[in-house]
Amino acid sequence: MVDVRDVAKIHVQALTHPDVANNHFILLGTTLQSFANSTRILKNAQYKGPSILIAADFLIRIMSIFSRDAKGFLGLLGSSVCANNSMTFKILDWDPIPFEKSILKSTSVVKKLLN
């Protein structure tokens, strides 16, 4: 997960930088993050609502028999995304916004919109 502000910044740089022709730039944080980690960050910041409980894989498999929503998660069980983002750091000198800062900022914006 990366901050949308980083996505916008890299798009602008990719359109204006002289050395980026015919290259693809992957935006992927420096460490893999999970939704469970996102909820921990929110709980630590005193947000109410997000659960930090993690459902066991077998429970999701059982629930998928009865729920279309749960069935949609079956393909994600045990998976993670890995990619090489070294060109983004090297050519565009990317300094990603820290994950915790991104989650907290996003949450505060959504909270303002809902109020």
DSSP file (Angstrom, degrees, kcal/mol; ACC not computed):
  #  RESIDUE AA STRUCTURE BP1 BP2  ACC     N-H-->O    O-->H-N    N-H-->O    O-->H-N    TCO  KAPPA ALPHA  PHI   PSI    X-CA   Y-CA   Z-CA
    1    1 A M              0   0    0      0, 0.0     2,-0.3     0, 0.0    28,-0.2   0.000 360.0 360.0 360.0 138.0    0.0    0.0    0.0
    2    2 A V        -     0   0    0     25,-0.1     2,-0.2    26,-0.1    25,-0.0  -0.939 360.0 -94.7-133.7 158.3    1.2    3.5   -0.8
    3    3 A D    >>  -     0   0    0     -2,-0.3     4,-1.6    94,-0.3     3,-0.7  -0.472  26.5-131.1 -72.2 139.2   -0.1    6.9   -0.3
    4    4 A V  H 3> S+     0   0    0      1,-0.3     4,-2.3     2,-0.2     5,-0.2   0.790 108.5  62.1 -62.0 -27.7   -2.2    8.4   -3.1
    5    5 A R  H 3> S+     0   0    0      1,-0.2     4,-2.2     2,-0.2    -1,-0.3   0.867 102.6  50.1 -66.0 -35.1    0.0   11.6   -2.8
    6    6 A D  H <> S+     0   0    0     -3,-0.7     4,-2.6     2,-0.2     5,-0.2   0.894 108.2  53.1 -66.8 -39.6    3.0    9.5   -3.7
    7    7 A V  H  X S+     0   0    0     -4,-1.6     4,-2.2     2,-0.2    -2,-0.2   0.938 111.2  45.8 -60.2 -47.2    1.1    8.1   -6.7
    8    8 A A  H  X S+     0   0    0     -4,-2.3     4,-2.2     1,-0.2    -1,-0.2   0.918 112.8  50.6 -62.5 -44.2    0.4   11.6   -7.9
    9    9 A K  H  X S+     0   0    0     -4,-2.2     4,-2.3     1,-0.2    -2,-0.2   0.916 111.9  46.4 -61.2 -45.3    3.9   12.8   -7.4
   10   10 A I  H  X S+     0   0    0     -4,-2.6     4,-2.9     2,-0.2    -1,-0.2   0.863 109.0  55.7 -68.9 -35.6    5.5    9.9   -9.3
   11   11 A H  H  X S+     0   0    0     -4,-2.2     4,-1.6    -5,-0.2    -1,-0.2   0.943 110.1  45.7 -59.6 -46.7    3.0   10.3  -12.1
   12   12 A V  H  X S+     0   0    0     -4,-2.2     4,-1.2     1,-0.2    -2,-0.2   0.928 114.5  47.9 -62.7 -45.2    4.1   14.0  -12.5
   13   13 A Q  H  X S+     0   0    0     -4,-2.3     4,-2.8     1,-0.2     3,-0.4   0.905 109.4  53.1 -62.9 -40.8    7.8   13.0  -12.3
   14   14 A A  H  < S+     0   0    0     -4,-2.9    -1,-0.2     1,-0.2    -2,-0.2   0.812 110.5  48.3 -65.5 -28.9    7.3   10.2  -14.8
   15   15 A L  H  < S+     0   0    0     -4,-1.6    -1,-0.2    -5,-0.2    -2,-0.2   0.719 123.3  30.6 -81.1 -21.2    5.8   12.6  -17.3
   16   16 A T  H  < S+     0   0    0     -4,-1.2    -2,-0.2    -3,-0.4    -3,-0.2   0.613  89.9 103.0-114.8 -16.3    8.4   15.3  -16.9
   17   17 A H    ><  -     0   0    0     -4,-2.8     3,-1.0    -5,-0.2     4,-0.1  -0.523  62.8-143.0 -74.7 133.9   11.7   13.4  -16.1
   18   18 A P  T 3  S+     0   0    0      0, 0.0     3,-0.4     0, 0.0    -1,-0.1   0.713  93.5  53.3 -70.8 -20.0   14.0   13.2  -19.1
   19   19 A D  T 3  S+     0   0    0      1,-0.2    -5,-0.0    72,-0.1    -2,-0.0   0.123  86.8  81.2-103.3  21.8   15.3    9.6  -18.3
   20   20 A V    X   +     0   0    0     -3,-1.0     3,-1.7    -6,-0.1    -1,-0.2   0.420  50.8 136.1-110.3   3.7   12.0    7.7  -18.0
   21   21 A A  T 3  S+     0   0    0     -3,-0.4     3,-0.1     1,-0.3    -6,-0.0  -0.250  80.8   3.1 -56.2 134.1   11.0    7.0  -21.6
   22   22 A N  T 3  S+     0   0    0      1,-0.2     2,-0.3     0, 0.0    -1,-0.3   0.704 104.7 120.6  63.5  24.3    9.8    3.4  -22.0
   23   23 A N    <   -     0   0    0     -3,-1.7     2,-0.4    -9,-0.1    -1,-0.2  -0.844  52.5-145.0-114.7 154.9   10.1    2.5  -18.3
   24   24 A H        -     0   0    0     -2,-0.3     2,-0.5    -3,-0.1    63,-0.1  -0.950  11.3-152.2-116.1 140.2    7.5    1.4  -15.8
   25   25 A F        -     0   0    0     -2,-0.4     2,-0.5    62,-0.1    60,-0.1  -0.954   4.9-152.5-119.6 121.2    7.7    2.5  -12.2
   26   26 A I        -     0   0    0     -2,-0.5     2,-0.8    58,-0.3    62,-0.2  -0.779   2.7-153.3 -94.6 128.0    6.2    0.4   -9.5
   27   27 A L        +     0   0    0     -2,-0.5     2,-0.4    61,-0.1   -25,-0.1  -0.889  34.9 145.9-101.9 108.8    5.0    2.0   -6.3
   28   28 A L        -     0   0    0     -2,-0.8   -26,-0.1    57,-0.1    57,-0.1  -0.986  48.8-110.2-143.6 129.2    5.3   -0.4   -3.5
   29   29 A G        -     0   0    0     -2,-0.4    56,-0.1   -28,-0.2   -27,-0.1  -0.032  29.4-110.7 -57.1 164.3    6.1    0.4    0.0
   30   30 A T  S    S+     0   0    0      1,-0.1     2,-0.4     2,-0.0    -1,-0.1   0.718 103.7  34.1 -73.2 -20.9    9.4   -0.6    1.5
   31   31 A T  S    S-     0   0    0      0, 0.0     2,-0.1     0, 0.0    -2,-0.1  -0.992  92.7-106.9-133.3 144.2    7.7   -3.1    3.8
   32   32 A L        -     0   0    0     -2,-0.4     2,-0.3    -4,-0.1    -2,-0.0  -0.438  38.2-159.6 -66.9 139.3    4.6   -5.3    3.2
   33   33 A Q        -     0   0    0     -2,-0.1     2,-0.3    -4,-0.0    -1,-0.0  -0.875   4.2-153.5-121.4 153.7    1.6   -4.1    5.1
   34   34 A S     >  -     0   0    0     -2,-0.3     4,-1.8     1,-0.1     5,-0.1  -0.816  30.2-116.3-120.9 163.2   -1.6   -5.9    6.1
   35   35 A F  H  > S+     0   0    0     -2,-0.3     4,-2.2     1,-0.2     5,-0.2   0.856 118.0  58.9 -64.4 -33.3   -5.1   -4.7    6.8
   36   36 A A  H  > S+     0   0    0      1,-0.2     4,-1.9     2,-0.2    -1,-0.2   0.895 104.3  49.8 -62.9 -38.9   -4.6   -6.0   10.3
   37   37 A N  H  > S+     0   0    0      2,-0.2     4,-2.2     1,-0.2    -1,-0.2   0.884 107.6  54.8 -66.4 -37.3   -1.6   -3.6   10.7
   38   38 A S  H  X S+     0   0    0     -4,-1.8     4,-2.0     1,-0.2    -2,-0.2   0.918 108.6  47.7 -59.9 -43.8   -3.7   -0.8    9.5
   39   39 A T  H  X S+     0   0    0     -4,-2.2     4,-2.7     1,-0.2    -1,-0.2   0.861 108.7  54.4 -68.9 -33.8   -6.3   -1.5   12.1
   40   40 A R  H  X S+     0   0    0     -4,-1.9     4,-2.7     2,-0.2    -1,-0.2   0.920 107.6  50.7 -62.6 -42.5   -3.6   -1.6   14.8
   41   41 A I  H  X S+     0   0    0     -4,-2.2     4,-1.3     1,-0.2    -2,-0.2   0.922 112.4  46.7 -60.2 -44.5   -2.4    1.8   13.8
   42   42 A L  H  <>S+     0   0    0     -4,-2.0     5,-2.7     2,-0.2    -2,-0.2   0.905 111.9  50.0 -66.3 -41.6   -5.9    3.2   14.0
   43   43 A K  H ><5S+     0   0    0     -4,-2.7     3,-1.8     1,-0.2    -2,-0.2   0.921 109.4  51.8 -61.6 -43.5   -6.6    1.5   17.4
   44   44 A N  H 3<5S+     0   0    0     -4,-2.7    -1,-0.2     1,-0.3    -2,-0.2   0.780 106.1  55.1 -64.5 -26.2   -3.3    3.0   18.7
   45   45 A A  T 3<5S-     0   0    0     -4,-1.3    -1,-0.3    -5,-0.2    -2,-0.2   0.245 123.5-107.4 -90.0  12.7   -4.4    6.4   17.5
   46   46 A Q  T < 5 +     0   0    0     -3,-1.8     2,-0.3     1,-0.2    -3,-0.2   0.667  66.0 153.3  72.1  20.1   -7.6    6.0   19.6
   47   47 A Y      < -     0   0    0     -5,-2.7     2,-0.4    -6,-0.2    -1,-0.2  -0.609  35.7-139.9 -76.3 142.0  -10.0    5.5   16.6
   48   48 A K        +     0   0    0     -2,-0.3     3,-0.1     1,-0.1    -5,-0.0  -0.805  69.7  37.4-102.7 143.9  -13.0    3.4   17.6
   49   49 A G  S    S+     0   0    0     -2,-0.4    -1,-0.1     1,-0.3     2,-0.1  -0.330  73.1 108.1 121.7 -53.5  -14.5    0.8   15.4
   50   50 A P        -     0   0    0      0, 0.0     2,-0.3     0, 0.0    -1,-0.3  -0.390  60.2-136.9 -69.4 136.4  -11.8   -1.2   13.6
   51   51 A S        -     0   0    0     -2,-0.1   -12,-0.1     1,-0.1   -11,-0.1  -0.696  10.7-160.4 -89.2 140.6  -11.3   -4.7   14.8
   52   52 A I        +     0   0    0     -2,-0.3     2,-0.2   -13,-0.1    -1,-0.1   0.310  56.9 116.0 -99.9   7.6   -7.8   -6.1   15.3
   53   53 A L        -     0   0    0      1,-0.0     2,-0.5     0, 0.0    -2,-0.1  -0.533  55.4-148.6 -76.2 143.3   -9.1   -9.7   15.3
   54   54 A I        -     0   0    0     -2,-0.2     2,-0.3   -18,-0.0    -2,-0.1  -0.959  11.3-132.3-116.0 126.2   -7.8  -11.8   12.4
   55   55 A A        -     0   0    0     -2,-0.5     2,-0.1     1,-0.1     5,-0.0  -0.569  26.5-116.4 -76.6 136.4  -10.1  -14.6   11.1
   56   56 A A    >>  -     0   0    0     -2,-0.3     4,-1.8     1,-0.1     3,-0.6  -0.400  22.6-116.4 -69.0 148.8   -8.3  -18.0   10.6
   57   57 A D  H 3> S+     0   0    0      1,-0.3     4,-2.3     2,-0.2     5,-0.2   0.889 115.2  54.7 -53.2 -43.6   -8.1  -19.3    7.0
   58   58 A F  H 3> S+     0   0    0      1,-0.2     4,-2.1     2,-0.2    -1,-0.3   0.851 105.7  53.3 -63.1 -32.6  -10.3  -22.3    7.9
   59   59 A L  H <> S+     0   0    0     -3,-0.6     4,-2.7     2,-0.2    -1,-0.2   0.899 108.1  49.3 -68.4 -40.1  -13.0  -20.0    9.2
   60   60 A I  H  X S+     0   0    0     -4,-1.8     4,-2.0     2,-0.2    -2,-0.2   0.902 110.0  52.5 -63.4 -40.6  -13.0  -18.0    5.9
   61   61 A R  H  X S+     0   0    0     -4,-2.3     4,-0.5     2,-0.2    -2,-0.2   0.907 112.2  44.7 -62.9 -41.7  -13.2  -21.3    4.0
   62   62 A I  H >X S+     0   0    0     -4,-2.1     3,-1.3     1,-0.2     4,-0.5   0.932 113.0  50.4 -67.0 -45.2  -16.2  -22.4    6.0
   63   63 A M  H >X S+     0   0    0     -4,-2.7     4,-2.1     1,-0.3     3,-1.2   0.827  99.4  66.8 -62.4 -31.0  -17.9  -19.0    5.8
   64   64 A S  H 3< S+     0   0    0     -4,-2.0    -1,-0.3     6,-0.3     7,-0.2   0.730  89.9  64.8 -65.8 -20.4  -17.4  -19.0    2.0
   65   65 A I  H << S+     0   0    0     -3,-1.3    -1,-0.3    -4,-0.5    -2,-0.2   0.850 117.7  25.6 -65.8 -33.1  -19.8  -21.9    1.7
   66   66 A F  H << S+     0   0    0     -3,-1.2     2,-0.4    -4,-0.5    -2,-0.2   0.615 119.5  56.5-106.8 -17.6  -22.6  -19.6    3.0
   67   67 A S     X  -     0   0    0     -4,-2.1     4,-1.9     1,-0.1    -1,-0.2  -0.969  53.7-158.5-129.5 126.5  -21.4  -16.1    2.0
   68   68 A R  H  > S+     0   0    0     -2,-0.4     4,-1.5     2,-0.2    -1,-0.1   0.877  99.4  56.5 -63.6 -37.8  -20.5  -14.6   -1.4
   69   69 A D  H  4 S+     0   0    0      1,-0.2     4,-0.5     2,-0.2     3,-0.3   0.932 109.0  44.7 -60.8 -46.5  -18.5  -11.9    0.4
   70   70 A A  H >4 S+     0   0    0     -7,-0.2     3,-1.4     1,-0.2     4,-0.5   0.869 107.5  59.7 -65.3 -36.1  -16.4  -14.4    2.2
   71   71 A K  H >< S+     0   0    0     -4,-1.9     3,-1.2     1,-0.3     4,-0.4   0.842  96.0  63.1 -61.6 -32.8  -16.0  -16.5   -1.0
   72   72 A G  T 3< S+     0   0    0     -4,-1.5     3,-0.3    -3,-0.3    -1,-0.3   0.720  98.7  55.5 -64.0 -21.6  -14.3  -13.4   -2.6
   73   73 A F  T X> S+     0   0    0     -3,-1.4     3,-1.6    -4,-0.5     4,-0.9   0.598  81.3  89.2 -86.7 -12.0  -11.5  -13.6    0.0
   74   74 A L  G X4 S+     0   0    0     -3,-1.2     3,-0.9    -4,-0.5    -1,-0.2   0.877  84.8  53.3 -56.1 -41.4  -10.6  -17.2   -0.8
   75   75 A G  G 34 S+     0   0    0     -4,-0.4    -1,-0.3    -3,-0.3    -2,-0.1   0.678 107.0  53.8 -68.2 -16.9   -8.1  -16.2   -3.6
   76   76 A L  G X4 S+     0   0    0     -3,-1.6     3,-2.1    -4,-0.1    -1,-0.2   0.626  77.4 117.5 -92.4 -14.6   -6.3  -13.9   -1.2
   77   77 A L  T << S-     0   0    0     -3,-0.9     3,-0.1    -4,-0.9    -3,-0.0  -0.322  90.6  -1.9 -60.7 127.8   -5.6  -16.4    1.6
   78   78 A G  T 3  S+     0   0    0      1,-0.2    -1,-0.3    -2,-0.1     2,-0.3   0.593 105.3 125.9  72.2  11.6   -1.9  -16.9    2.1
   79   79 A S    <   +     0   0    0     -3,-2.1     2,-0.3     2,-0.0    -1,-0.2  -0.690  32.7 177.5-104.4 156.5   -0.9  -14.5   -0.7
   80   80 A S        -     0   0    0     -2,-0.3     2,-0.5    -3,-0.1    -3,-0.0  -0.969  26.5-120.4-147.2 160.5    1.3  -11.5   -0.7
   81   81 A V        +     0   0    0     -2,-0.3     2,-0.4     2,-0.0    -2,-0.0  -0.894  28.2 178.0-108.7 128.8    2.5   -9.1   -3.4
   82   82 A C        +     0   0    0     -2,-0.5     2,-0.3   -50,-0.0    -2,-0.0  -0.989   8.4 157.3-128.6 139.6    6.1   -8.7   -4.2
   83   83 A A        -     0   0    0     -2,-0.4     2,-0.8   -57,-0.0   -55,-0.0  -0.978  44.3-105.0-154.2 161.4    7.6   -6.5   -6.9
   84   84 A N        +     0   0    0     -2,-0.3   -58,-0.3     1,-0.1     3,-0.2  -0.824  37.5 166.0 -95.0 110.2   10.9   -4.8   -7.8
   85   85 A N     >  +     0   0    0     -2,-0.8     4,-1.5     1,-0.1     3,-0.5   0.151  40.5 112.7-107.7  18.0   10.5   -1.1   -7.1
   86   86 A S  H  > S+     0   0    0      1,-0.2     4,-3.0     2,-0.2     5,-0.2   0.834  72.8  57.1 -63.3 -33.9   14.3   -0.2   -7.3
   87   87 A M  H  >>S+     0   0    0     -3,-0.2     4,-2.6     1,-0.2     5,-0.8   0.869 103.2  54.5 -65.8 -34.5   13.9    1.8  -10.5
   88   88 A T  H  >5S+     0   0    0     -3,-0.5     6,-1.0   -62,-0.2     4,-0.8   0.922 114.4  40.1 -63.9 -42.7   11.4    4.1   -8.8
   89   89 A F  H  X5S+     0   0    0     -4,-1.5     4,-0.7     4,-0.2    -2,-0.2   0.917 121.3  43.6 -69.4 -43.3   13.8    4.8   -6.0
   90   90 A K  H  <5S+     0   0    0     -4,-3.0    -2,-0.2    -5,-0.2    -3,-0.2   0.962 124.5  27.4 -71.0 -54.6   16.9    5.0   -8.2
   91   91 A I  H  <5S+     0   0    0     -4,-2.6    -3,-0.2    -5,-0.2    -2,-0.1   0.907 132.5  32.7 -79.8 -42.9   15.6    7.1  -11.2
   92   92 A L  H  <<S-     0   0    0     -5,-0.8    -1,-0.2    -4,-0.8    -3,-0.2   0.422  96.2-131.9 -97.9   1.9   12.9    9.2   -9.5
   93   93 A D     <  -     0   0    0     -4,-0.7     2,-0.3    -6,-0.2    -4,-0.2   0.912  35.2-166.2  50.0  50.8   14.6    9.4   -6.1
   94   94 A W        -     0   0    0     -6,-1.0    -1,-0.2     1,-0.0    -2,-0.0  -0.499  21.4-173.7 -75.9 132.3   11.3    8.4   -4.4
   95   95 A D        -     0   0    0     -2,-0.3    -1,-0.0   -89,-0.0    -6,-0.0  -0.869  25.7-142.1-122.2  93.0   11.0    8.9   -0.6
   96   96 A P        -     0   0    0      0, 0.0     3,-0.1     0, 0.0   -94,-0.0  -0.180  17.3-108.0 -63.7 146.4    7.7    7.3    0.2
   97   97 A I        -     0   0    0      1,-0.1   -94,-0.3   -94,-0.1     5,-0.1  -0.547  50.3 -97.4 -65.6 132.1    5.3    8.8    2.8
   98   98 A P     >  -     0   0    0      0, 0.0     4,-2.2     0, 0.0     5,-0.2  -0.230  28.0-124.2 -56.8 141.8    5.5    6.5    5.9
   99   99 A F  H  > S+     0   0    0      1,-0.2     4,-2.6     2,-0.2     5,-0.2   0.893 108.8  51.5 -55.7 -46.6    2.6    4.0    6.0
  100  100 A E  H  > S+     0   0    0      1,-0.2     4,-2.3     2,-0.2    -1,-0.2   0.914 110.3  48.8 -60.3 -43.4    1.4    5.0    9.4
  101  101 A K  H  > S+     0   0    0      1,-0.2     4,-2.2     2,-0.2    -1,-0.2   0.897 111.6  50.6 -62.7 -40.2    1.3    8.7    8.4
  102  102 A S  H  X S+     0   0    0     -4,-2.2     4,-2.6     2,-0.2     5,-0.2   0.924 110.7  47.8 -63.7 -46.6   -0.7    7.7    5.3
  103  103 A I  H  X S+     0   0    0     -4,-2.6     4,-2.3     1,-0.2    -2,-0.2   0.926 114.0  46.8 -61.9 -45.7   -3.3    5.7    7.1
  104  104 A L  H  X S+     0   0    0     -4,-2.3     4,-2.1    -5,-0.2    -1,-0.2   0.888 113.6  47.6 -66.7 -39.2   -3.8    8.3    9.7
  105  105 A K  H  X S+     0   0    0     -4,-2.2     4,-2.1    -5,-0.2    -2,-0.2   0.928 112.5  49.2 -66.7 -45.0   -4.1   11.1    7.2
  106  106 A S  H  X S+     0   0    0     -4,-2.6     4,-2.3     1,-0.2    -2,-0.2   0.912 111.7  49.7 -59.7 -43.5   -6.5    9.1    5.0
  107  107 A T  H  X S+     0   0    0     -4,-2.3     4,-2.5    -5,-0.2    -1,-0.2   0.899 109.1  51.0 -64.4 -41.2   -8.7    8.3    8.0
  108  108 A S  H  X S+     0   0    0     -4,-2.1     4,-2.0     2,-0.2    -1,-0.2   0.882 110.5  49.7 -66.2 -36.1   -8.8   11.9    9.1
  109  109 A V  H  X S+     0   0    0     -4,-2.1     4,-2.2     2,-0.2    -2,-0.2   0.928 112.3  46.9 -66.7 -44.9   -9.9   13.0    5.6
  110  110 A V  H  X S+     0   0    0     -4,-2.3     4,-2.0     1,-0.2    -2,-0.2   0.904 110.6  53.3 -62.8 -41.2  -12.7   10.4    5.5
  111  111 A K  H  X S+     0   0    0     -4,-2.5     4,-1.2     1,-0.2    -1,-0.2   0.906 109.1  48.9 -61.7 -41.8  -13.8   11.3    9.0
  112  112 A K  H  < S+     0   0    0     -4,-2.0     3,-0.4     1,-0.2    -1,-0.2   0.910 110.6  50.7 -63.2 -42.1  -14.1   15.0    7.9
  113  113 A L  H  < S+     0   0    0     -4,-2.2    -1,-0.2     1,-0.2    -2,-0.2   0.849 109.9  50.0 -64.7 -34.0  -16.1   14.0    4.8
  114  114 A L  H  <        0   0    0     -4,-2.0    -1,-0.2     1,-0.2    -2,-0.2   0.709 360.0 360.0 -78.8 -20.6  -18.5   11.9    6.9
  115  115 A N     <        0   0    0     -4,-1.2    -1,-0.2    -3,-0.4    -2,-0.2   0.454 360.0 360.0 -87.5 360.0  -19.2   14.7    9.4
